[in-house]
Amino acid sequence: MQVTPLTGRLGAEVFDVDLSKPLDVVTLRNIEMAFADHSVLCFRDQSLDVDQFEAFALQFGTFGDTPFITPIDGHPNVLRLLRRADEQGPLFGSGWHSDWSFQASPPSATLLYGVDIPASGGDTAFISQELAYEALSAPMQQLLGGLQGVHSARRSYGPKGTFGQANPQRSMEIIGDESALRTTCHPLIRTHPITGRKSLFVNEVYTIGIEGMHDAEAKALLDFLFNHSRRIDFSCRVRWQQGSLTMWDNRCVQHYAIDDYFGHRREMLRITLAGEPPV
Ligand code: SIN
C-alpha cells in the first residue's frame, strides 16, 4: 500500500490496496494510522459492489444513524448521492459542514464511493479543523474552550429548510420534518478520541448559536469562526475518479461538495460510521 499526501497535513491518496476483500491485520492497522495522520484518505482504483463497500466500512466501526434521506433498496445504511446531468436546485452537501453534527453522537467517519464521475468538476473540498484551531491565538482558544455550540438540522431539513419540502424533480429522496428543529449542544473545541488533538467543531450548515450567548454575540463569533475555519491554507481537494473511495474524519474535518458540473451526471454511494458525543 502506498500513501501519498495531498498537502503538508490534510489528505492523502492511497494506492495499491484492494478494498474488495477483508483486510489483513497489518493493512487495517496501516490504514488506521494513515487516517489518524491525514484525516482524509482517497483510495484509488477500487471496484466494489454495495456489499463490499459495506464490508469495508464495517472494519472501521458500526453504521451511524442516517436521517431524512431514503437509503438504497435493501441497504438501509447506504445512500445514493445522485445528480442528473440536467438537474437544478440546491446540491446536496454544497455548504461547509461536518456530517450530521446536530446528532448527539455525530458520525466519526464518512465513506464516499465514486460510481459515476463527471469528466470535469464535482470535486469534494476539505478543511482541517485542527489547523483552524491551532491557528487561533491562545486567548481565543481559551474563550472557545469554555463554550458550547448549538447545532440543528433546521436550515437543511426543517419545514422551511433547503430540503424541507418534497421535490419530485430531485433525484435524491430527501424528506425533512419537524424533528429537524431539535437542537443539540457540542463543545466548540473538541479533542479527538484517538489522536488526542484538538479541533474547532463548528460549521455554517448546522451550528446555529452558542449556548448562553445573545443571538448577536453568537452570530459575530460564529461568523468569525466560519470564515477563519475555511482558510485555503487549511484545505485539500479530492479530484474524483471512477472507483475512488474517500473516507474522512468528521471529528476534525469539514467538507464541501463543489457545484461546478452542470451538464454531467454524478453518482456516489455514501456510508456514515457511528461516532461518540464530542468532548
Ligand atoms: C456530502 O456532504 O456527504 C457529499 C459530498 C460530495 O458529494 O462530494
py3Dmol code that shows the C-alpha trace and the ligand (Angstrom):
import py3Dmol

protein = """\
ATOM      1  CA  MET A   1       0.000   0.000   0.000  1.00  0.00           C
ATOM      2  CA  GLN A   2       1.334   3.416  -0.949  1.00  0.00           C
ATOM      3  CA  VAL A   3       0.172   6.598   0.831  1.00  0.00           C
ATOM      4  CA  THR A   4       0.859   9.898  -0.970  1.00  0.00           C
ATOM      5  CA  PRO A   5      -0.002  13.065   0.984  1.00  0.00           C
ATOM      6  CA  LEU A   6      -2.124  15.655  -0.835  1.00  0.00           C
ATOM      7  CA  THR A   7      -0.865  18.539   1.333  1.00  0.00           C
ATOM      8  CA  GLY A   8       1.512  19.048   4.247  1.00  0.00           C
ATOM      9  CA  ARG A   9      -1.075  17.980   6.826  1.00  0.00           C
ATOM     10  CA  LEU A  10      -4.508  17.196   5.353  1.00  0.00           C
ATOM     11  CA  GLY A  11      -5.479  14.397   2.962  1.00  0.00           C
ATOM     12  CA  ALA A  12      -3.668  11.581   1.198  1.00  0.00           C
ATOM     13  CA  GLU A  13      -4.192   9.336  -1.804  1.00  0.00           C
ATOM     14  CA  VAL A  14      -3.824   5.602  -1.239  1.00  0.00           C
ATOM     15  CA  PHE A  15      -2.709   3.233  -3.994  1.00  0.00           C
ATOM     16  CA  ASP A  16      -2.004  -0.494  -4.306  1.00  0.00           C
ATOM     17  CA  VAL A  17      -4.563  -1.872  -1.890  1.00  0.00           C
ATOM     18  CA  ASP A  18      -7.654  -3.927  -2.749  1.00  0.00           C
ATOM     19  CA  LEU A  19     -10.624  -2.979  -0.564  1.00  0.00           C
ATOM     20  CA  SER A  20     -12.973  -5.577  -2.047  1.00  0.00           C
ATOM     21  CA  LYS A  21     -11.698  -8.322   0.296  1.00  0.00           C
ATOM     22  CA  PRO A  22     -11.324  -8.356   4.099  1.00  0.00           C
ATOM     23  CA  LEU A  23      -8.130  -6.502   5.087  1.00  0.00           C
ATOM     24  CA  ASP A  24      -5.344  -8.331   6.867  1.00  0.00           C
ATOM     25  CA  VAL A  25      -4.436  -7.039  10.327  1.00  0.00           C
ATOM     26  CA  VAL A  26      -1.323  -5.157   9.189  1.00  0.00           C
ATOM     27  CA  THR A  27      -3.056  -3.403   6.286  1.00  0.00           C
ATOM     28  CA  LEU A  28      -6.005  -2.432   8.501  1.00  0.00           C
ATOM     29  CA  ARG A  29      -3.610  -1.005  11.099  1.00  0.00           C
ATOM     30  CA  ASN A  30      -1.688   0.893   8.400  1.00  0.00           C
ATOM     31  CA  ILE A  31      -4.926   2.414   7.098  1.00  0.00           C
ATOM     32  CA  GLU A  32      -5.978   3.401  10.632  1.00  0.00           C
ATOM     33  CA  MET A  33      -2.598   5.077  11.187  1.00  0.00           C
ATOM     34  CA  ALA A  34      -2.738   6.877   7.826  1.00  0.00           C
ATOM     35  CA  PHE A  35      -6.293   8.022   8.671  1.00  0.00           C
ATOM     36  CA  ALA A  36      -5.114   9.390  12.040  1.00  0.00           C
ATOM     37  CA  ASP A  37      -2.258  11.220  10.281  1.00  0.00           C
ATOM     38  CA  HIS A  38      -4.119  12.666   7.280  1.00  0.00           C
ATOM     39  CA  SER A  39      -7.851  12.745   8.293  1.00  0.00           C
ATOM     40  CA  VAL A  40      -8.917  12.269   4.638  1.00  0.00           C
ATOM     41  CA  LEU A  41      -7.886   9.192   2.627  1.00  0.00           C
ATOM     42  CA  CYS A  42      -8.720   8.761  -1.049  1.00  0.00           C
ATOM     43  CA  PHE A  43      -8.282   5.134  -2.161  1.00  0.00           C
ATOM     44  CA  ARG A  44      -7.805   4.931  -5.916  1.00  0.00           C
ATOM     45  CA  ASP A  45      -8.739   2.220  -8.447  1.00  0.00           C
ATOM     46  CA  GLN A  46     -11.292   0.237  -6.462  1.00  0.00           C
ATOM     47  CA  SER A  47     -14.067  -1.944  -7.816  1.00  0.00           C
ATOM     48  CA  LEU A  48     -16.725  -2.552  -5.172  1.00  0.00           C
ATOM     49  CA  ASP A  49     -20.335  -3.662  -5.128  1.00  0.00           C
ATOM     50  CA  VAL A  50     -22.599  -2.371  -2.354  1.00  0.00           C
ATOM     51  CA  ASP A  51     -21.964  -5.413  -0.106  1.00  0.00           C
ATOM     52  CA  GLN A  52     -18.193  -4.991  -0.442  1.00  0.00           C
ATOM     53  CA  PHE A  53     -18.487  -1.255   0.267  1.00  0.00           C
ATOM     54  CA  GLU A  54     -20.430  -2.029   3.470  1.00  0.00           C
ATOM     55  CA  ALA A  55     -17.987  -4.772   4.476  1.00  0.00           C
ATOM     56  CA  PHE A  56     -15.034  -2.391   4.018  1.00  0.00           C
ATOM     57  CA  ALA A  57     -16.744   0.297   6.130  1.00  0.00           C
ATOM     58  CA  LEU A  58     -17.602  -2.122   8.942  1.00  0.00           C
ATOM     59  CA  GLN A  59     -13.903  -2.842   9.515  1.00  0.00           C
ATOM     60  CA  PHE A  60     -13.686   0.704  10.978  1.00  0.00           C
ATOM     61  CA  GLY A  61     -16.809   0.792  13.162  1.00  0.00           C
ATOM     62  CA  THR A  62     -20.572   0.351  13.126  1.00  0.00           C
ATOM     63  CA  PHE A  63     -23.101   2.135  10.956  1.00  0.00           C
ATOM     64  CA  GLY A  64     -24.348   5.546  12.125  1.00  0.00           C
ATOM     65  CA  ASP A  65     -27.949   6.830  12.005  1.00  0.00           C
ATOM     66  CA  THR A  66     -28.956   8.273   8.643  1.00  0.00           C
ATOM     67  CA  PRO A  67     -31.979  10.577   8.932  1.00  0.00           C
ATOM     68  CA  PHE A  68     -34.035  12.465   6.294  1.00  0.00           C
ATOM     69  CA  ILE A  69     -32.743  10.654   3.189  1.00  0.00           C
ATOM     70  CA  THR A  70     -34.165   7.438   1.746  1.00  0.00           C
ATOM     71  CA  PRO A  71     -31.382   4.839   1.505  1.00  0.00           C
ATOM     72  CA  ILE A  72     -30.942   2.409  -1.365  1.00  0.00           C
ATOM     73  CA  ASP A  73     -33.189  -0.676  -1.500  1.00  0.00           C
ATOM     74  CA  GLY A  74     -32.045  -3.480   0.767  1.00  0.00           C
ATOM     75  CA  HIS A  75     -29.201  -1.409   2.271  1.00  0.00           C
ATOM     76  CA  PRO A  76     -30.613   0.863   4.995  1.00  0.00           C
ATOM     77  CA  ASN A  77     -27.179   2.332   5.756  1.00  0.00           C
ATOM     78  CA  VAL A  78     -26.137   3.265   2.223  1.00  0.00           C
ATOM     79  CA  LEU A  79     -27.227   6.466   0.480  1.00  0.00           C
ATOM     80  CA  ARG A  80     -27.047   7.115  -3.230  1.00  0.00           C
ATOM     81  CA  LEU A  81     -25.952  10.716  -3.839  1.00  0.00           C
ATOM     82  CA  LEU A  82     -27.227  11.249  -7.341  1.00  0.00           C
ATOM     83  CA  ARG A  83     -27.318  14.349  -9.520  1.00  0.00           C
ATOM     84  CA  ARG A  84     -28.718  14.072 -13.050  1.00  0.00           C
ATOM     85  CA  ALA A  85     -26.889  15.949 -15.793  1.00  0.00           C
ATOM     86  CA  ASP A  86     -29.790  18.406 -16.202  1.00  0.00           C
ATOM     87  CA  GLU A  87     -30.669  18.708 -12.505  1.00  0.00           C
ATOM     88  CA  GLN A  88     -31.076  22.154 -10.961  1.00  0.00           C
ATOM     89  CA  GLY A  89     -31.747  23.283  -7.405  1.00  0.00           C
ATOM     90  CA  PRO A  90     -29.541  23.057  -4.324  1.00  0.00           C
ATOM     91  CA  LEU A  91     -26.853  20.392  -4.480  1.00  0.00           C
ATOM     92  CA  PHE A  92     -26.694  18.007  -1.522  1.00  0.00           C
ATOM     93  CA  GLY A  93     -23.573  18.711   0.556  1.00  0.00           C
ATOM     94  CA  SER A  94     -22.795  22.051  -1.083  1.00  0.00           C
ATOM     95  CA  GLY A  95     -22.018  24.070   2.045  1.00  0.00           C
ATOM     96  CA  TRP A  96     -19.182  23.646   4.551  1.00  0.00           C
ATOM     97  CA  HIS A  97     -20.242  21.084   7.138  1.00  0.00           C
ATOM     98  CA  SER A  98     -19.343  18.133   9.272  1.00  0.00           C
ATOM     99  CA  ASP A  99     -21.830  15.314   8.679  1.00  0.00           C
ATOM    100  CA  TRP A 100     -24.906  15.249  10.942  1.00  0.00           C
ATOM    101  CA  SER A 101     -23.237  17.421  13.608  1.00  0.00           C
ATOM    102  CA  PHE A 102     -26.759  18.013  15.004  1.00  0.00           C
ATOM    103  CA  GLN A 103     -26.848  14.430  16.320  1.00  0.00           C
ATOM    104  CA  ALA A 104     -25.978  13.737  19.978  1.00  0.00           C
ATOM    105  CA  SER A 105     -23.240  11.393  18.705  1.00  0.00           C
ATOM    106  CA  PRO A 106     -22.306  12.688  15.245  1.00  0.00           C
ATOM    107  CA  PRO A 107     -20.675  10.225  12.828  1.00  0.00           C
ATOM    108  CA  SER A 108     -16.975   9.534  13.296  1.00  0.00           C
ATOM    109  CA  ALA A 109     -16.258   8.990   9.619  1.00  0.00           C
ATOM    110  CA  THR A 110     -17.982   9.154   6.244  1.00  0.00           C
ATOM    111  CA  LEU A 111     -17.100   6.929   3.292  1.00  0.00           C
ATOM    112  CA  LEU A 112     -17.982   8.053  -0.228  1.00  0.00           C
ATOM    113  CA  TYR A 113     -17.509   5.810  -3.264  1.00  0.00           C
ATOM    114  CA  GLY A 114     -17.443   7.223  -6.791  1.00  0.00           C
ATOM    115  CA  VAL A 115     -19.730   5.297  -9.177  1.00  0.00           C
ATOM    116  CA  ASP A 116     -20.251   7.827 -11.992  1.00  0.00           C
ATOM    117  CA  ILE A 117     -17.917  10.829 -12.050  1.00  0.00           C
ATOM    118  CA  PRO A 118     -18.206  13.961 -14.232  1.00  0.00           C
ATOM    119  CA  ALA A 119     -15.466  14.352 -16.834  1.00  0.00           C
ATOM    120  CA  SER A 120     -14.540  17.558 -15.058  1.00  0.00           C
ATOM    121  CA  GLY A 121     -15.731  19.177 -11.828  1.00  0.00           C
ATOM    122  CA  GLY A 122     -17.591  17.578  -8.920  1.00  0.00           C
ATOM    123  CA  ASP A 123     -14.581  17.518  -6.580  1.00  0.00           C
ATOM    124  CA  THR A 124     -15.036  17.415  -2.808  1.00  0.00           C
ATOM    125  CA  ALA A 125     -13.116  20.018  -0.770  1.00  0.00           C
ATOM    126  CA  PHE A 126     -11.976  19.516   2.821  1.00  0.00           C
ATOM    127  CA  ILE A 127     -10.702  21.810   5.582  1.00  0.00           C
ATOM    128  CA  SER A 128      -8.763  20.714   8.637  1.00  0.00           C
ATOM    129  CA  GLN A 129     -10.363  21.929  11.835  1.00  0.00           C
ATOM    130  CA  GLU A 130      -7.187  21.011  13.736  1.00  0.00           C
ATOM    131  CA  LEU A 131      -5.211  23.505  11.659  1.00  0.00           C
ATOM    132  CA  ALA A 132      -8.024  26.017  12.187  1.00  0.00           C
ATOM    133  CA  TYR A 133      -7.816  25.513  15.962  1.00  0.00           C
ATOM    134  CA  GLU A 134      -4.001  25.691  16.044  1.00  0.00           C
ATOM    135  CA  ALA A 135      -4.005  28.991  14.110  1.00  0.00           C
ATOM    136  CA  LEU A 136      -6.127  30.752  16.764  1.00  0.00           C
ATOM    137  CA  SER A 137      -4.478  32.885  19.445  1.00  0.00           C
ATOM    138  CA  ALA A 138      -4.185  31.444  22.974  1.00  0.00           C
ATOM    139  CA  PRO A 139      -6.823  33.862  24.410  1.00  0.00           C
ATOM    140  CA  MET A 140      -9.284  32.924  21.658  1.00  0.00           C
ATOM    141  CA  GLN A 141      -8.614  29.193  22.233  1.00  0.00           C
ATOM    142  CA  GLN A 142      -9.262  29.767  25.928  1.00  0.00           C
ATOM    143  CA  LEU A 143     -12.535  31.641  25.320  1.00  0.00           C
ATOM    144  CA  LEU A 144     -13.843  28.988  22.915  1.00  0.00           C
ATOM    145  CA  GLY A 145     -12.742  26.160  25.217  1.00  0.00           C
ATOM    146  CA  GLY A 146     -15.493  27.084  27.685  1.00  0.00           C
ATOM    147  CA  LEU A 147     -18.317  27.369  25.132  1.00  0.00           C
ATOM    148  CA  GLN A 148     -20.875  25.021  23.608  1.00  0.00           C
ATOM    149  CA  GLY A 149     -22.197  25.391  20.067  1.00  0.00           C
ATOM    150  CA  VAL A 150     -25.890  24.847  19.360  1.00  0.00           C
ATOM    151  CA  HIS A 151     -26.383  22.503  16.393  1.00  0.00           C
ATOM    152  CA  SER A 152     -29.596  21.846  14.478  1.00  0.00           C
ATOM    153  CA  ALA A 153     -30.662  20.376  11.124  1.00  0.00           C
ATOM    154  CA  ARG A 154     -33.337  23.071  10.720  1.00  0.00           C
ATOM    155  CA  ARG A 155     -31.670  25.105   7.950  1.00  0.00           C
ATOM    156  CA  SER A 156     -31.390  21.999   5.778  1.00  0.00           C
ATOM    157  CA  TYR A 157     -34.220  19.640   6.739  1.00  0.00           C
ATOM    158  CA  GLY A 158     -36.692  21.750   8.763  1.00  0.00           C
ATOM    159  CA  PRO A 159     -40.046  22.569   7.082  1.00  0.00           C
ATOM    160  CA  LYS A 160     -38.573  25.906   5.848  1.00  0.00           C
ATOM    161  CA  GLY A 161     -35.111  24.485   5.205  1.00  0.00           C
ATOM    162  CA  THR A 162     -33.238  23.988   1.934  1.00  0.00           C
ATOM    163  CA  PHE A 163     -34.539  20.413   1.583  1.00  0.00           C
ATOM    164  CA  GLY A 164     -37.595  20.803   3.815  1.00  0.00           C
ATOM    165  CA  GLN A 165     -40.218  20.241   1.129  1.00  0.00           C
ATOM    166  CA  ALA A 166     -40.586  17.151  -1.077  1.00  0.00           C
ATOM    167  CA  ASN A 167     -39.498  17.875  -4.652  1.00  0.00           C
ATOM    168  CA  PRO A 168     -40.308  15.320  -7.382  1.00  0.00           C
ATOM    169  CA  GLN A 169     -37.655  16.935  -9.647  1.00  0.00           C
ATOM    170  CA  ARG A 170     -34.919  15.993  -7.195  1.00  0.00           C
ATOM    171  CA  SER A 171     -33.237  12.669  -7.929  1.00  0.00           C
ATOM    172  CA  MET A 172     -32.474  12.043  -4.242  1.00  0.00           C
ATOM    173  CA  GLU A 173     -35.453  11.402  -1.986  1.00  0.00           C
ATOM    174  CA  ILE A 174     -34.877  13.854   0.862  1.00  0.00           C
ATOM    175  CA  ILE A 175     -37.714  14.184   3.355  1.00  0.00           C
ATOM    176  CA  GLY A 176     -37.333  16.878   6.005  1.00  0.00           C
ATOM    177  CA  ASP A 177     -39.649  17.098   9.007  1.00  0.00           C
ATOM    178  CA  GLU A 178     -40.251  18.817  12.347  1.00  0.00           C
ATOM    179  CA  SER A 179     -37.633  16.674  14.083  1.00  0.00           C
ATOM    180  CA  ALA A 180     -35.045  18.838  12.282  1.00  0.00           C
ATOM    181  CA  LEU A 181     -35.981  21.717  14.601  1.00  0.00           C
ATOM    182  CA  ARG A 182     -34.412  19.998  17.623  1.00  0.00           C
ATOM    183  CA  THR A 183     -31.138  21.363  18.954  1.00  0.00           C
ATOM    184  CA  THR A 184     -28.069  19.662  20.468  1.00  0.00           C
ATOM    185  CA  CYS A 185     -25.073  21.306  22.148  1.00  0.00           C
ATOM    186  CA  HIS A 186     -21.456  20.313  21.499  1.00  0.00           C
ATOM    187  CA  PRO A 187     -18.200  21.919  22.683  1.00  0.00           C
ATOM    188  CA  LEU A 188     -16.799  24.465  20.192  1.00  0.00           C
ATOM    189  CA  ILE A 189     -13.418  22.804  20.712  1.00  0.00           C
ATOM    190  CA  ARG A 190     -13.287  19.020  20.804  1.00  0.00           C
ATOM    191  CA  THR A 191     -10.490  16.563  21.446  1.00  0.00           C
ATOM    192  CA  HIS A 192     -10.064  13.660  19.042  1.00  0.00           C
ATOM    193  CA  PRO A 193     -10.652  10.379  20.900  1.00  0.00           C
ATOM    194  CA  ILE A 194      -7.824   8.583  19.055  1.00  0.00           C
ATOM    195  CA  THR A 195      -5.157  11.195  18.267  1.00  0.00           C
ATOM    196  CA  GLY A 196      -5.766  13.461  21.293  1.00  0.00           C
ATOM    197  CA  ARG A 197      -5.504  16.515  19.002  1.00  0.00           C
ATOM    198  CA  LYS A 198      -7.877  19.456  19.461  1.00  0.00           C
ATOM    199  CA  SER A 199     -10.034  20.893  16.695  1.00  0.00           C
ATOM    200  CA  LEU A 200     -12.718  23.501  16.138  1.00  0.00           C
ATOM    201  CA  PHE A 201     -16.172  21.934  15.942  1.00  0.00           C
ATOM    202  CA  VAL A 202     -18.498  24.420  14.231  1.00  0.00           C
ATOM    203  CA  ASN A 203     -19.970  24.560  10.747  1.00  0.00           C
ATOM    204  CA  GLU A 204     -22.141  27.042   8.900  1.00  0.00           C
ATOM    205  CA  VAL A 205     -24.776  24.463   7.892  1.00  0.00           C
ATOM    206  CA  TYR A 206     -25.641  23.060  11.321  1.00  0.00           C
ATOM    207  CA  THR A 207     -24.236  25.399  14.017  1.00  0.00           C
ATOM    208  CA  ILE A 208     -26.955  27.961  14.721  1.00  0.00           C
ATOM    209  CA  GLY A 209     -25.868  29.541  18.006  1.00  0.00           C
ATOM    210  CA  ILE A 210     -23.705  29.452  21.122  1.00  0.00           C
ATOM    211  CA  GLU A 211     -25.235  28.319  24.396  1.00  0.00           C
ATOM    212  CA  GLY A 212     -25.893  31.213  26.810  1.00  0.00           C
ATOM    213  CA  MET A 213     -24.985  33.981  24.314  1.00  0.00           C
ATOM    214  CA  HIS A 214     -27.333  36.560  22.824  1.00  0.00           C
ATOM    215  CA  ASP A 215     -28.009  35.911  19.119  1.00  0.00           C
ATOM    216  CA  ALA A 216     -25.984  38.972  18.044  1.00  0.00           C
ATOM    217  CA  GLU A 217     -22.971  37.904  20.129  1.00  0.00           C
ATOM    218  CA  ALA A 218     -23.136  34.330  18.891  1.00  0.00           C
ATOM    219  CA  LYS A 219     -23.525  35.460  15.282  1.00  0.00           C
ATOM    220  CA  ALA A 220     -20.453  37.699  15.453  1.00  0.00           C
ATOM    221  CA  LEU A 221     -18.315  34.937  16.958  1.00  0.00           C
ATOM    222  CA  LEU A 222     -19.643  32.195  14.678  1.00  0.00           C
ATOM    223  CA  ASP A 223     -19.208  34.328  11.543  1.00  0.00           C
ATOM    224  CA  PHE A 224     -15.589  34.884  12.543  1.00  0.00           C
ATOM    225  CA  LEU A 225     -15.093  31.137  13.125  1.00  0.00           C
ATOM    226  CA  PHE A 226     -16.818  30.104   9.873  1.00  0.00           C
ATOM    227  CA  ASN A 227     -14.571  32.478   7.902  1.00  0.00           C
ATOM    228  CA  HIS A 228     -11.452  31.519   9.822  1.00  0.00           C
ATOM    229  CA  SER A 229     -12.039  27.758   9.542  1.00  0.00           C
ATOM    230  CA  ARG A 230     -12.253  27.726   5.734  1.00  0.00           C
ATOM    231  CA  ARG A 231      -8.911  29.401   5.058  1.00  0.00           C
ATOM    232  CA  ILE A 232      -7.347  27.960   1.907  1.00  0.00           C
ATOM    233  CA  ASP A 233      -4.187  27.061   3.908  1.00  0.00           C
ATOM    234  CA  PHE A 234      -6.236  24.521   5.889  1.00  0.00           C
ATOM    235  CA  SER A 235      -7.702  22.808   2.810  1.00  0.00           C
ATOM    236  CA  CYS A 236      -7.249  19.966   0.371  1.00  0.00           C
ATOM    237  CA  ARG A 237      -9.355  18.859  -2.554  1.00  0.00           C
ATOM    238  CA  VAL A 238     -10.176  15.382  -3.850  1.00  0.00           C
ATOM    239  CA  ARG A 239     -10.488  15.031  -7.607  1.00  0.00           C
ATOM    240  CA  TRP A 240     -12.754  12.033  -8.087  1.00  0.00           C
ATOM    241  CA  GLN A 241     -12.202   9.170 -10.495  1.00  0.00           C
ATOM    242  CA  GLN A 242     -14.483   6.215 -11.140  1.00  0.00           C
ATOM    243  CA  GLY A 243     -13.710   3.704  -8.377  1.00  0.00           C
ATOM    244  CA  SER A 244     -12.217   6.219  -5.925  1.00  0.00           C
ATOM    245  CA  LEU A 245     -13.324   5.763  -2.322  1.00  0.00           C
ATOM    246  CA  THR A 246     -12.751   8.669   0.060  1.00  0.00           C
ATOM    247  CA  MET A 247     -13.045   8.330   3.814  1.00  0.00           C
ATOM    248  CA  TRP A 248     -12.957  11.424   6.016  1.00  0.00           C
ATOM    249  CA  ASP A 249     -12.963  12.098   9.733  1.00  0.00           C
ATOM    250  CA  ASN A 250     -15.965  14.249  10.693  1.00  0.00           C
ATOM    251  CA  ARG A 251     -14.459  14.845  14.146  1.00  0.00           C
ATOM    252  CA  CYS A 252     -11.728  17.104  12.759  1.00  0.00           C
ATOM    253  CA  VAL A 253     -12.623  17.942   9.136  1.00  0.00           C
ATOM    254  CA  GLN A 254     -15.351  19.863   7.322  1.00  0.00           C
ATOM    255  CA  HIS A 255     -16.189  19.160   3.687  1.00  0.00           C
ATOM    256  CA  TYR A 256     -17.997  20.744   0.746  1.00  0.00           C
ATOM    257  CA  ALA A 257     -19.443  19.203  -2.440  1.00  0.00           C
ATOM    258  CA  ILE A 258     -18.437  21.594  -5.236  1.00  0.00           C
ATOM    259  CA  ASP A 259     -21.334  22.562  -7.512  1.00  0.00           C
ATOM    260  CA  ASP A 260     -19.496  23.039 -10.833  1.00  0.00           C
ATOM    261  CA  TYR A 261     -20.512  20.204 -13.156  1.00  0.00           C
ATOM    262  CA  PHE A 262     -23.887  21.166 -14.640  1.00  0.00           C
ATOM    263  CA  GLY A 263     -24.462  19.057 -17.761  1.00  0.00           C
ATOM    264  CA  HIS A 264     -22.757  15.983 -16.240  1.00  0.00           C
ATOM    265  CA  ARG A 265     -24.181  13.160 -14.136  1.00  0.00           C
ATOM    266  CA  ARG A 266     -22.612  12.314 -10.783  1.00  0.00           C
ATOM    267  CA  GLU A 267     -23.411   9.239  -8.681  1.00  0.00           C
ATOM    268  CA  MET A 268     -21.806   8.291  -5.363  1.00  0.00           C
ATOM    269  CA  LEU A 269     -22.558   5.816  -2.579  1.00  0.00           C
ATOM    270  CA  ARG A 270     -22.243   7.044   0.996  1.00  0.00           C
ATOM    271  CA  ILE A 271     -21.970   5.394   4.401  1.00  0.00           C
ATOM    272  CA  THR A 272     -21.523   7.105   7.774  1.00  0.00           C
ATOM    273  CA  LEU A 273     -19.996   5.355  10.773  1.00  0.00           C
ATOM    274  CA  ALA A 274     -21.247   5.879  14.318  1.00  0.00           C
ATOM    275  CA  GLY A 275     -19.318   8.346  16.480  1.00  0.00           C
ATOM    276  CA  GLU A 276     -19.356   9.409  20.119  1.00  0.00           C
ATOM    277  CA  PRO A 277     -20.563  12.554  21.925  1.00  0.00           C
ATOM    278  CA  PRO A 278     -17.875  15.219  21.267  1.00  0.00           C
ATOM    279  CA  VAL A 279     -15.816  16.183  24.325  1.00  0.00           C
TER     280      VAL A 279
END
"""
ligand_1 = """\
8
SIN
C -21.573 15.007 1.434
O -21.696 16.066 2.019
O -21.564 13.948 2.042
C -21.438 14.992 -0.071
C -20.044 15.156 -0.533
C -19.956 15.067 -2.031
O -20.940 14.738 -2.695
O -18.875 15.337 -2.557
"""
view = py3Dmol.view(width=600, height=400)
view.addModel(protein, "pdb")
view.setStyle({"model": 0}, {"cartoon": {"style": "trace"}})
view.addModel(ligand_1, "xyz")
view.setStyle({"model": 1}, {"stick": {}})
view.zoomTo()
view.show()
